[in-house]
Amino acid sequence: METISPISQPRTTQRISPYDAQQNFAGMLKDSINEVNNAQINSDDMTNKLIKGEKVELHDVMIASQKASISLSLTMQVRNKAVEAYQEIMRMPV
């Protein structure tokens, strides 16, 4: 019996409409921003628990704080690159 390797099988590309692509991108962006927001809320909650003397480990608080900080920093860098790309496109002659 002859087996067909995955490399020799033809690839099918699925085309999506510009509207669907826009909706997919918008959904992905919204989900990413919600994740950043949740990380910030989690960090705040853990910090408040530590301040109140509740049972929470200091290293867990610091890790949550750093995760929130890094995710916010990444989000700002992505935003900056998107703004730069938009400005570059607007400068293009028609």
N, CA, C and O atoms as CSV, one atom per row, in Angstrom:
chain,resi,resn,atom,element,x,y,z
A,1,MET,N,N,0.843,-1.167,0.000
A,1,MET,CA,C,0.000,0.000,0.000
A,1,MET,C,C,0.894,1.238,0.000
A,1,MET,O,O,1.832,1.343,0.791
A,2,GLU,N,N,0.598,2.141,-0.871
A,2,GLU,CA,C,1.401,3.357,-1.012
A,2,GLU,C,C,0.821,4.463,-0.131
A,2,GLU,O,O,-0.386,4.704,-0.121
A,3,THR,N,N,1.703,5.124,0.600
A,3,THR,CA,C,1.258,6.230,1.441
A,3,THR,C,C,1.660,7.546,0.800
A,3,THR,O,O,2.706,7.650,0.159
A,4,ILE,N,N,0.849,8.504,0.976
A,4,ILE,CA,C,1.110,9.830,0.432
A,4,ILE,C,C,1.641,10.694,1.555
A,4,ILE,O,O,1.020,10.810,2.611
A,5,SER,N,N,2.787,11.297,1.323
A,5,SER,CA,C,3.352,12.156,2.354
A,5,SER,C,C,2.583,13.468,2.397
A,5,SER,O,O,2.005,13.878,1.390
A,6,PRO,N,N,2.567,14.136,3.554
A,6,PRO,CA,C,1.837,15.404,3.676
A,6,PRO,C,C,2.377,16.486,2.753
A,6,PRO,O,O,1.655,17.417,2.399
A,7,ILE,N,N,3.635,16.370,2.362
A,7,ILE,CA,C,4.229,17.396,1.511
A,7,ILE,C,C,3.651,17.345,0.104
A,7,ILE,O,O,3.491,18.384,-0.537
A,8,SER,N,N,3.332,16.132,-0.388
A,8,SER,CA,C,2.856,16.004,-1.760
A,8,SER,C,C,1.370,16.320,-1.919
A,8,SER,O,O,0.891,16.457,-3.044
A,9,GLN,N,N,0.644,16.438,-0.829
A,9,GLN,CA,C,-0.775,16.754,-0.929
A,9,GLN,C,C,-0.955,18.213,-1.282
A,9,GLN,O,O,-0.264,19.078,-0.743
A,10,PRO,N,N,-1.887,18.495,-2.194
A,10,PRO,CA,C,-2.099,19.902,-2.564
A,10,PRO,C,C,-2.689,20.685,-1.400
A,10,PRO,O,O,-3.505,20.180,-0.628
A,11,ARG,N,N,-2.257,21.911,-1.303
A,11,ARG,CA,C,-2.775,22.783,-0.247
A,11,ARG,C,C,-4.008,23.512,-0.759
A,11,ARG,O,O,-4.068,23.937,-1.913
A,12,THR,N,N,-4.955,23.641,0.095
A,12,THR,CA,C,-6.132,24.427,-0.251
A,12,THR,C,C,-6.109,25.677,0.605
A,12,THR,O,O,-5.981,25.611,1.828
A,13,THR,N,N,-6.232,26.786,-0.041
A,13,THR,CA,C,-6.267,28.046,0.696
A,13,THR,C,C,-7.700,28.517,0.774
A,13,THR,O,O,-8.430,28.527,-0.217
A,14,GLN,N,N,-8.074,28.897,1.939
A,14,GLN,CA,C,-9.423,29.375,2.156
A,14,GLN,C,C,-9.403,30.892,2.054
A,14,GLN,O,O,-8.655,31.559,2.769
A,15,ARG,N,N,-10.196,31.416,1.197
A,15,ARG,CA,C,-10.267,32.861,1.034
A,15,ARG,C,C,-11.389,33.404,1.918
A,15,ARG,O,O,-12.491,32.859,1.979
A,16,ILE,N,N,-11.062,34.485,2.589
A,16,ILE,CA,C,-12.085,35.133,3.400
A,16,ILE,C,C,-12.288,36.544,2.876
A,16,ILE,O,O,-11.393,37.143,2.280
A,17,SER,N,N,-13.450,37.043,3.108
A,17,SER,CA,C,-13.773,38.380,2.619
A,17,SER,C,C,-13.072,39.430,3.478
A,17,SER,O,O,-12.706,39.154,4.620
A,18,PRO,N,N,-12.885,40.629,2.935
A,18,PRO,CA,C,-12.283,41.700,3.742
A,18,PRO,C,C,-13.082,41.984,5.015
A,18,PRO,O,O,-12.506,42.289,6.059
A,19,TYR,N,N,-14.403,41.883,4.926
A,19,TYR,CA,C,-15.237,42.116,6.103
A,19,TYR,C,C,-14.939,41.083,7.186
A,19,TYR,O,O,-14.803,41.423,8.361
A,20,ASP,N,N,-14.840,39.804,6.772
A,20,ASP,CA,C,-14.541,38.743,7.748
A,20,ASP,C,C,-13.159,38.928,8.353
A,20,ASP,O,O,-12.965,38.718,9.550
A,21,ALA,N,N,-12.193,39.325,7.519
A,21,ALA,CA,C,-10.843,39.569,8.024
A,21,ALA,C,C,-10.856,40.705,9.039
A,21,ALA,O,O,-10.182,40.634,10.067
A,22,GLN,N,N,-11.622,41.749,8.750
A,22,GLN,CA,C,-11.729,42.879,9.670
A,22,GLN,C,C,-12.367,42.442,10.984
A,22,GLN,O,O,-11.919,42.842,12.059
A,23,GLN,N,N,-13.401,41.629,10.899
A,23,GLN,CA,C,-14.074,41.159,12.112
A,23,GLN,C,C,-13.161,40.239,12.920
A,23,GLN,O,O,-13.147,40.301,14.149
A,24,ASN,N,N,-12.396,39.382,12.230
A,24,ASN,CA,C,-11.455,38.503,12.933
A,24,ASN,C,C,-10.390,39.326,13.649
A,24,ASN,O,O,-10.057,39.051,14.802
A,25,PHE,N,N,-9.857,40.331,12.967
A,25,PHE,CA,C,-8.835,41.178,13.568
A,25,PHE,C,C,-9.405,41.953,14.748
A,25,PHE,O,O,-8.768,42.055,15.796
A,26,ALA,N,N,-10.603,42.499,14.577
A,26,ALA,CA,C,-11.229,43.255,15.663
A,26,ALA,C,C,-11.477,42.360,16.873
A,26,ALA,O,O,-11.265,42.779,18.011
A,27,GLY,N,N,-11.918,41.153,16.636
A,27,GLY,CA,C,-12.151,40.219,17.743
A,27,GLY,C,C,-10.866,39.851,18.455
A,27,GLY,O,O,-10.821,39.784,19.684
A,28,MET,N,N,-9.810,39.609,17.670
A,28,MET,CA,C,-8.514,39.277,18.260
A,28,MET,C,C,-7.987,40.447,19.088
A,28,MET,O,O,-7.461,40.255,20.184
A,29,LEU,N,N,-8.130,41.647,18.560
A,29,LEU,CA,C,-7.662,42.837,19.271
A,29,LEU,C,C,-8.441,43.044,20.567
A,29,LEU,O,O,-7.863,43.356,21.608
A,30,LYS,N,N,-9.738,42.869,20.490
A,30,LYS,CA,C,-10.579,43.023,21.687
A,30,LYS,C,C,-10.213,41.988,22.750
A,30,LYS,O,O,-10.119,42.315,23.933
A,31,ASP,N,N,-10.009,40.741,22.327
A,31,ASP,CA,C,-9.628,39.687,23.269
A,31,ASP,C,C,-8.281,39.981,23.924
A,31,ASP,O,O,-8.102,39.756,25.120
A,32,SER,N,N,-7.339,40.486,23.131
A,32,SER,CA,C,-6.016,40.803,23.662
A,32,SER,C,C,-6.089,41.923,24.688
A,32,SER,O,O,-5.446,41.853,25.735
A,33,ILE,N,N,-6.864,42.948,24.392
A,33,ILE,CA,C,-7.015,44.060,25.333
A,33,ILE,C,C,-7.706,43.592,26.614
A,33,ILE,O,O,-7.358,44.035,27.709
A,34,ASN,N,N,-8.678,42.703,26.476
A,34,ASN,CA,C,-9.341,42.154,27.666
A,34,ASN,C,C,-8.372,41.346,28.523
A,34,ASN,O,O,-8.440,41.392,29.751
A,35,GLU,N,N,-7.463,40.601,27.874
A,35,GLU,CA,C,-6.467,39.839,28.629
A,35,GLU,C,C,-5.531,40.774,29.394
A,35,GLU,O,O,-5.179,40.497,30.541
A,36,VAL,N,N,-5.129,41.873,28.769
A,36,VAL,CA,C,-4.275,42.855,29.448
A,36,VAL,C,C,-5.030,43.453,30.634
A,36,VAL,O,O,-4.469,43.610,31.718
A,37,ASN,N,N,-6.288,43.781,30.425
A,37,ASN,CA,C,-7.108,44.342,31.499
A,37,ASN,C,C,-7.255,43.347,32.651
A,37,ASN,O,O,-7.168,43.726,33.820
A,38,ASN,N,N,-7.477,42.088,32.320
A,38,ASN,CA,C,-7.605,41.061,33.368
A,38,ASN,C,C,-6.310,40.900,34.144
A,38,ASN,O,O,-6.337,40.697,35.358
A,39,ALA,N,N,-5.170,40.989,33.456
A,39,ALA,CA,C,-3.881,40.897,34.143
A,39,ALA,C,C,-3.705,42.074,35.102
A,39,ALA,O,O,-3.193,41.900,36.208
A,40,GLN,N,N,-4.127,43.276,34.684
A,40,GLN,CA,C,-4.038,44.448,35.551
A,40,GLN,C,C,-4.954,44.291,36.769
A,40,GLN,O,O,-4.556,44.608,37.890
A,41,ILE,N,N,-6.154,43.812,36.554
A,41,ILE,CA,C,-7.103,43.616,37.658
A,41,ILE,C,C,-6.577,42.564,38.632
A,41,ILE,O,O,-6.656,42.742,39.847
A,42,ASN,N,N,-6.039,41.463,38.090
A,42,ASN,CA,C,-5.484,40.413,38.943
A,42,ASN,C,C,-4.335,40.957,39.782
A,42,ASN,O,O,-4.243,40.666,40.974
A,43,SER,N,N,-3.462,41.743,39.167
A,43,SER,CA,C,-2.346,42.336,39.892
A,43,SER,C,C,-2.835,43.250,41.011
A,43,SER,O,O,-2.317,43.200,42.127
A,44,ASP,N,N,-3.826,44.083,40.717
A,44,ASP,CA,C,-4.386,44.971,41.734
A,44,ASP,C,C,-5.015,44.187,42.885
A,44,ASP,O,O,-4.829,44.532,44.052
A,45,ASP,N,N,-5.761,43.132,42.551
A,45,ASP,CA,C,-6.401,42.321,43.588
A,45,ASP,C,C,-5.368,41.668,44.507
A,45,ASP,O,O,-5.516,41.665,45.729
A,46,MET,N,N,-4.327,41.120,43.896
A,46,MET,CA,C,-3.304,40.454,44.702
A,46,MET,C,C,-2.545,41.459,45.563
A,46,MET,O,O,-2.208,41.164,46.709
A,47,THR,N,N,-2.273,42.643,45.018
A,47,THR,CA,C,-1.596,43.678,45.801
A,47,THR,C,C,-2.459,44.104,46.985
A,47,THR,O,O,-1.956,44.262,48.097
A,48,ASN,N,N,-3.752,44.290,46.749
A,48,ASN,CA,C,-4.665,44.667,47.835
A,48,ASN,C,C,-4.733,43.582,48.910
A,48,ASN,O,O,-4.776,43.887,50.102
A,49,LYS,N,N,-4.742,42.328,48.490
A,49,LYS,CA,C,-4.747,41.235,49.471
A,49,LYS,C,C,-3.483,41.253,50.315
A,49,LYS,O,O,-3.531,41.027,51.525
A,50,LEU,N,N,-2.355,41.522,49.674
A,50,LEU,CA,C,-1.093,41.583,50.415
A,50,LEU,C,C,-1.107,42.732,51.411
A,50,LEU,O,O,-0.647,42.584,52.543
A,51,ILE,N,N,-1.632,43.873,50.992
A,51,ILE,CA,C,-1.695,45.052,51.867
A,51,ILE,C,C,-2.597,44.781,53.076
A,51,ILE,O,O,-2.293,45.201,54.192
A,52,LYS,N,N,-3.709,44.076,52.840
A,52,LYS,CA,C,-4.650,43.793,53.918
A,52,LYS,C,C,-4.167,42.673,54.835
A,52,LYS,O,O,-4.784,42.406,55.866
A,53,GLY,N,N,-3.080,42.025,54.470
A,53,GLY,CA,C,-2.542,40.961,55.311
A,53,GLY,C,C,-3.184,39.614,55.066
A,53,GLY,O,O,-3.023,38.697,55.871
A,54,GLU,N,N,-3.903,39.478,53.977
A,54,GLU,CA,C,-4.516,38.187,53.662
A,54,GLU,C,C,-3.442,37.202,53.234
A,54,GLU,O,O,-2.309,37.586,52.945
A,55,LYS,N,N,-3.808,35.934,53.197
A,55,LYS,CA,C,-2.833,34.895,52.873
A,55,LYS,C,C,-2.553,34.896,51.364
A,55,LYS,O,O,-3.313,34.344,50.570
A,56,VAL,N,N,-1.451,35.527,51.006
A,56,VAL,CA,C,-0.988,35.549,49.619
A,56,VAL,C,C,0.529,35.655,49.654
A,56,VAL,O,O,1.090,36.401,50.457
A,57,GLU,N,N,1.172,34.924,48.800
A,57,GLU,CA,C,2.632,34.909,48.778
A,57,GLU,C,C,3.164,36.142,48.053
A,57,GLU,O,O,2.609,36.561,47.037
A,58,LEU,N,N,4.231,36.713,48.577
A,58,LEU,CA,C,4.833,37.907,47.982
A,58,LEU,C,C,5.308,37.641,46.562
A,58,LEU,O,O,5.137,38.481,45.678
A,59,HIS,N,N,5.906,36.473,46.342
A,59,HIS,CA,C,6.407,36.190,44.998
A,59,HIS,C,C,5.268,36.083,43.983
A,59,HIS,O,O,5.450,36.441,42.819
A,60,ASP,N,N,4.086,35.591,44.406
A,60,ASP,CA,C,2.931,35.545,43.505
A,60,ASP,C,C,2.456,36.947,43.140
A,60,ASP,O,O,2.058,37.209,42.004
A,61,VAL,N,N,2.505,37.841,44.126
A,61,VAL,CA,C,2.119,39.230,43.880
A,61,VAL,C,C,3.082,39.880,42.901
A,61,VAL,O,O,2.663,40.585,41.984
A,62,MET,N,N,4.365,39.644,43.095
A,62,MET,CA,C,5.375,40.227,42.207
A,62,MET,C,C,5.275,39.670,40.795
A,62,MET,O,O,5.431,40.409,39.823
A,63,ILE,N,N,5.019,38.384,40.676
A,63,ILE,CA,C,4.866,37.772,39.351
A,63,ILE,C,C,3.658,38.346,38.642
A,63,ILE,O,O,3.740,38.673,37.458
A,64,ALA,N,N,2.536,38.476,39.337
A,64,ALA,CA,C,1.331,39.050,38.735
A,64,ALA,C,C,1.577,40.493,38.311
A,64,ALA,O,O,1.122,40.923,37.251
A,65,SER,N,N,2.292,41.229,39.139
A,65,SER,CA,C,2.609,42.618,38.815
A,65,SER,C,C,3.472,42.716,37.563
A,65,SER,O,O,3.222,43.556,36.699
A,66,GLN,N,N,4.483,41.863,37.463
A,66,GLN,CA,C,5.366,41.883,36.294
A,66,GLN,C,C,4.632,41.440,35.035
A,66,GLN,O,O,4.848,42.007,33.964
A,67,LYS,N,N,3.763,40.429,35.149
A,67,LYS,CA,C,2.973,39.998,33.994
A,67,LYS,C,C,2.102,41.140,33.485
A,67,LYS,O,O,2.009,41.372,32.280
A,68,ALA,N,N,1.467,41.850,34.411
A,68,ALA,CA,C,0.616,42.976,34.024
A,68,ALA,C,C,1.435,44.079,33.380
A,68,ALA,O,O,1.019,44.666,32.381
A,69,SER,N,N,2.595,44.359,33.949
A,69,SER,CA,C,3.455,45.413,33.420
A,69,SER,C,C,3.968,45.065,32.025
A,69,SER,O,O,3.950,45.909,31.129
A,70,ILE,N,N,4.418,43.845,31.842
A,70,ILE,CA,C,4.947,43.432,30.546
A,70,ILE,C,C,3.851,43.385,29.489
A,70,ILE,O,O,4.071,43.800,28.351
A,71,SER,N,N,2.680,42.887,29.852
A,71,SER,CA,C,1.593,42.829,28.873
A,71,SER,C,C,1.134,44.231,28.471
A,71,SER,O,O,0.796,44.461,27.309
A,72,LEU,N,N,1.119,45.162,29.417
A,72,LEU,CA,C,0.753,46.538,29.081
A,72,LEU,C,C,1.822,47.168,28.198
A,72,LEU,O,O,1.500,47.881,27.247
A,73,SER,N,N,3.076,46.914,28.501
A,73,SER,CA,C,4.173,47.446,27.690
A,73,SER,C,C,4.113,46.899,26.270
A,73,SER,O,O,4.300,47.648,25.310
A,74,LEU,N,N,3.855,45.611,26.128
A,74,LEU,CA,C,3.732,45.006,24.802
A,74,LEU,C,C,2.560,45.616,24.040
A,74,LEU,O,O,2.676,45.913,22.851
A,75,THR,N,N,1.447,45.802,24.714
A,75,THR,CA,C,0.273,46.400,24.069
A,75,THR,C,C,0.585,47.808,23.577
A,75,THR,O,O,0.176,48.188,22.480
A,76,MET,N,N,1.299,48.574,24.372
A,76,MET,CA,C,1.658,49.938,23.954
A,76,MET,C,C,2.603,49.920,22.755
A,76,MET,O,O,2.484,50.759,21.862
A,77,GLN,N,N,3.537,48.973,22.727
A,77,GLN,CA,C,4.457,48.878,21.591
A,77,GLN,C,C,3.720,48.477,20.314
A,77,GLN,O,O,4.003,49.008,19.240
A,78,VAL,N,N,2.782,47.549,20.427
A,78,VAL,CA,C,1.981,47.158,19.259
A,78,VAL,C,C,1.163,48.338,18.776
A,78,VAL,O,O,1.061,48.573,17.572
A,79,ARG,N,N,0.578,49.084,19.705
A,79,ARG,CA,C,-0.198,50.273,19.329
A,79,ARG,C,C,0.690,51.276,18.610
A,79,ARG,O,O,0.295,51.831,17.584
A,80,ASN,N,N,1.889,51.513,19.138
A,80,ASN,CA,C,2.801,52.462,18.507
A,80,ASN,C,C,3.169,52.031,17.091
A,80,ASN,O,O,3.222,52.861,16.183
A,81,LYS,N,N,3.423,50.740,16.900
A,81,LYS,CA,C,3.758,50.243,15.561
A,81,LYS,C,C,2.568,50.368,14.619
A,81,LYS,O,O,2.744,50.677,13.440
A,82,ALA,N,N,1.369,50.134,15.117
A,82,ALA,CA,C,0.180,50.273,14.279
A,82,ALA,C,C,-0.021,51.733,13.865
A,82,ALA,O,O,-0.370,52.006,12.717
A,83,VAL,N,N,0.194,52.660,14.782
A,83,VAL,CA,C,0.074,54.084,14.462
A,83,VAL,C,C,1.143,54.489,13.450
A,83,VAL,O,O,0.861,55.236,12.513
A,84,GLU,N,N,2.362,54.000,13.635
A,84,GLU,CA,C,3.427,54.304,12.678
A,84,GLU,C,C,3.087,53.779,11.288
A,84,GLU,O,O,3.307,54.469,10.292
A,85,ALA,N,N,2.552,52.560,11.214
A,85,ALA,CA,C,2.180,51.976,9.922
A,85,ALA,C,C,1.064,52.790,9.274
A,85,ALA,O,O,1.101,53.046,8.071
A,86,TYR,N,N,0.077,53.198,10.063
A,86,TYR,CA,C,-1.015,54.018,9.536
A,86,TYR,C,C,-0.475,55.344,8.996
A,86,TYR,O,O,-0.858,55.780,7.910
A,87,GLN,N,N,0.409,55.977,9.755
A,87,GLN,CA,C,0.974,57.249,9.304
A,87,GLN,C,C,1.789,57.074,8.035
A,87,GLN,O,O,1.758,57.934,7.154
A,88,GLU,N,N,2.510,55.984,7.934
A,88,GLU,CA,C,3.298,55.701,6.726
A,88,GLU,C,C,2.383,55.507,5.516
A,88,GLU,O,O,2.677,55.994,4.424
A,89,ILE,N,N,1.293,54.806,5.712
A,89,ILE,CA,C,0.330,54.588,4.621
A,89,ILE,C,C,-0.286,55.920,4.202
A,89,ILE,O,O,-0.483,56.161,3.011
A,90,MET,N,N,-0.590,56.783,5.161
A,90,MET,CA,C,-1.212,58.071,4.840
A,90,MET,C,C,-0.236,58.983,4.093
A,90,MET,O,O,-0.663,59.871,3.355
A,91,ARG,N,N,1.072,58.772,4.278
A,91,ARG,CA,C,2.063,59.587,3.580
A,91,ARG,C,C,2.311,59.130,2.143
A,91,ARG,O,O,2.943,59.846,1.366
A,92,MET,N,N,1.824,57.959,1.792
A,92,MET,CA,C,2.053,57.430,0.455
A,92,MET,C,C,1.292,58.267,-0.576
A,92,MET,O,O,0.132,58.620,-0.365
A,93,PRO,N,N,1.957,58.580,-1.692
A,93,PRO,CA,C,1.243,59.322,-2.735
A,93,PRO,C,C,0.236,58.423,-3.434
A,93,PRO,O,O,0.455,57.222,-3.591
A,94,VAL,N,N,-0.853,59.018,-3.842
A,94,VAL,CA,C,-1.911,58.236,-4.488
A,94,VAL,C,C,-1.735,58.234,-5.979
A,94,VAL,O,O,-2.532,57.626,-6.693
